[in-house]
Amino acid sequence: MTETEYNQCVNLYADNVYRFILKNIRHEADAKDVVQNSFESLWINRHEVENESSKSYLFTIAYRKMIDLIRKNKRISLKDEFKPELMVSAPGYNNNRILNEALKQLNETQRSLVMLKDYEGYSYEEIGRITGLNESQVKVYLHRARLLLRAYIVHPENVIG
């Protein structure tokens, strides 16, 4: 792709990519950032991209960057939700104690998976590499661990004490 072809691509597809991203994430500034980053990636890789495939390349890159942004924002908001100063508790209840007691009910593998995924924010693939499990095993073991945690936490006799 030449510089002229790149500029034509910007003129032809910038609005379409922006509308596509904005429709999905509904945040103007983030949509503009995704579009800008997508065109930056196209510029960096312009020597490997054929002009005929520039539209599909651009939309693919924009989509992937949008998904990355959504995941990043989701991870940030989840971590914010679990900050100790934001947790609400009835008098006499200690959320950290309850959570630690619930985690003690898990075996070592389950506890490690919960810590890696929910506290550290690793992906299933990364957890698989760390633990030596395949991605399917990680998902199944993590699901079972969360079910055990939920079962422990929802019983009043485990919370009061």
Summary of the structure (lengths in Angstrom):
residues: 161
radius of gyration: 22.4
end to end distance: 68.3
largest distance: 71.5
contacts: 409
relative contact order: 0.08
helix: 79%
strand: 0%
